[in-house]
Structure formats: C-alpha cells, structure tokens
Amino acid sequence: MPLKIFGRKKKEKEEDKNMAEEEEREEEREEEHEIEPEEISIEFTENSLGIDLGTMNTVVARPMEEEFKIKQFPSVVAVKKGTNKVLAIGEEARKMLGRTPEDIIAVRPLRHGVIESVEYAKFIVQHAIEVGSDNDPSSIERVAVGVPGDATEVEREAIKEATAEVGISKDNVIVINEALAAAIGSGLPIAEPDGTMIVDAGAGSTDVAVISLGGITDQETMRIGGDDIDRNIVELVEEEYNVRIGIHEAEKAKIEVGMVFTETEDIEVKEIEVIGKDMTTNKPKQITIDSELVARAAEPVVQDIVRAINRILDRIPSELVSGIYENTVLVGGTSMMRGFRARIEEETDIPARLADDPLTVVAKGAAIVAAEPRTLEPEVRLRALR
C-alpha cells in the first residue's frame, strides 16, 4: 500500500514536471514571435519637412533638434497668361489677386481644401520645399504633407508628383490626414486608448476627428471655413451699406475685429473702417463695420462645425467619451476668432482648449511624422502603451 501511494506521487511529480517543461517551451515559442522593444527602432532625420498645404496659407516646419524652424507664405501663384511661367509665389502673388493686368493670372490653387489646379498646386509644393530647405531641396530626404480627411487619390498623387519634380522620391513622401497631423503637433496623447478630439477649422475646410490608439476612429470633413466667412462679410456689407468691398478688406475685418456669438463670454465689440465701391455712384466709399456684423457672417460656419461635432458625439462609443472630455483641442485660423472656443463648449458641453500655436500644428505634426515615419505603424503605437 505505501508503495502504491508512493508510486502515485511519483507519477504525479512526473506529470507536473512534464507540464512545467511544456509551459516553458510555450513561453519560449511566444518570445520568439514577440517583438522586443529594442527591435523597434525609430529612424530620425533632421533632413525632413512637414507641410500644411492650406487654402489660405502654406506652412512649412523643419525639425531642428528640440524645436522647429517655421516658414509660411500665402498659397497664391501668379503666372504669365498662356504659359506656365511663374512670376510670383506667396505674398507678392497674393497682393495681385483681383488686381492683375490682362497678361497675368493670380490664383489660389486650392479651394475649400481641394486642389483645383494640380499644375499650380505643384508650384506651391515645390516652393514650400525650397523655402523650408533654405533653397537647398537636395538636402531634404523625406516630406510629409497634410491634406483634408477626404482628399482623393488624384490629389494625393499630385502632391507626390510635385515633390518628385524637385528631386524627392515618391517613396519618401508621406501624405497624412491633417487632423492626425494636428493632433500630433498639438502634443495630444493619441497613442492612448481613451480617445482625443481635434477640431481643425481652417480657411477652406474643417476637420473634426476622434483619435484613439494612434489612429482616426471617426471623422467629419466639411468644405467650409474662414474663406466662407470672408465672402459672407462681403455680402452682408453690400446688403446693409450698398457698398461692395474686396475680399482683402473682408479678411482684414475678420482678423482685426471678428468674433463669434457666445452667451458665456463678454466680448468687446470693436469697429474697423473699410473702403469699397458704392454700388449706386460707383465711387469709392469708406464705411465702418463692427464685430457683430462679422459674427453674423461667421454664424452659418460656426453652426455647421457645431453640428459636425455633435454628429460625432452621437456616434462614438461611451468608452471614448471621457478621453474626449479631457482632450479636445481647437486648431486652425478660424478657431482663433474671439468667442469660438466658448461657443463650442456651450453647444457641445465639452471643455476645449485652443492650441498654443493653432496655425502651425499641422505642419509640425507632419514634420514629426516625416522625421519618424514609423510612429504611424500599429506595432509602434501599441508599444508606446507598454
């Protein structure tokens, strides 16, 4: 009997030993397939550029050690009529808009965030690379360009072709969603699973995106923005004063005295003098417009943005709500209008903050991706959580 008991215990020990050995072998097999942290190396290069190809302005960021070298210029091209000979790009070309003689054309290649003229857009991209590289495009190894969330393959390919013409291989061109680039440039914790939200209200388009685990989980892109506010100002001034002002005057009024209607902030109403054409006499006329007129012009755009945010809130799972509540950031020129942040909070019940540098975060985020492209890969994003 004792031998039998002993024999049974010996067998149990052998079985335990075999089981332990099998578990060790299983762990070894798992380790063979597991990517160790040191195997994921992030390649970094300062010879890279991030470009925010905007409807109104193009911003270029180049990573320089712990900071960025920022350059920007108006997204306007002036060419000799009947040819593709470029006469001016940037501020000089912007001053020509609506004022050119018959043999010169000044255009914005992008409208509502969409590339309307591929040929002229190429000039903008190429100029951005030249400006960002201090006129040494050969020193740039990789470029990342931000585009609206619903950009077409034709638009994306046009950007790659433009960079190729200044000597940068298409393989070294990354076309990145503007909202994701803005989130990265704003320093949002996009790799976290809790969720963050970015509202990128630009001149020609507005992106509202929810980001979790480093990728976009939901997004709305609208072809509205600051340009629409400018046009609405022109129309309102003509309706109320019978004076037709130029788009430059409207933009100036928006920037200097503009505001958004809000119930929670006491915003000072400012005034500005603008000069336009009296539609009765066809003579120049100076008038005074105020912040409330600009707010009325902005109202349709603000309402569309609010509706887009609320549609996303309707769709997102409850698991992402707390993260969005804690991490919602506003970027883009339109977001800088007085009262915009407060209005978003009133309409959505979400605390929002204006990015420290709302005009440059897309370019900065793109520059980070250009310098470290593997940060967009799933295994690297997930590794950041460990």
Sequence and secondary structure as in RCSB ss.txt:
>XXXX:A:sequence
MPLKIFGRKKKEKEEDKNMAEEEEREEEREEEHEIEPEEISIEFTENSLGIDLGTMNTVVARPMEEEFKIKQFPS
VVAVKKGTNKVLAIGEEARKMLGRTPEDIIAVRPLRHGVIESVEYAKFIVQHAIEVGSDNDPSSIERVAVGVPGD
ATEVEREAIKEATAEVGISKDNVIVINEALAAAIGSGLPIAEPDGTMIVDAGAGSTDVAVISLGGITDQETMRIG
GDDIDRNIVELVEEEYNVRIGIHEAEKAKIEVGMVFTETEDIEVKEIEVIGKDMTTNKPKQITIDSELVARAAEP
VVQDIVRAINRILDRIPSELVSGIYENTVLVGGTSMMRGFRARIEEETDIPARLADDPLTVVAKGAAIVAAEPRT
LEPEVRLRALR
>XXXX:A:secstr
 HHHHHHHHHHHHHHHHHHHHHHHHHHHHHHHHS  GGG      SSEEEEEE SSEEEEEEEETTEEEEEEEES
 EEEETTS  EEEESHHHHTTTTT  TTEEEE SEETTEES HHHHHHHHHHHHHHHTTS GGG  EEEEEE TT
  HHHHHHHHHHHHTTT  GGGEEEEEHHHHHHHHHT  TTSSS EEEEEE SS EEEEEEETTEEEEEEEES S
HHHHHHHHHHHHHHHHSEEE HHHHHHHHHHH B   SS      EEEEEEEETTT SEEEEEEEHHHHHHHHHH
HHHHHHHHHHHHHHHS GGGHHHHHH EEEESGGGGSBTHHHHHHHHH    EE SSTTTHHHHHHHHHHHSGGG
GSHHHHHHTT 
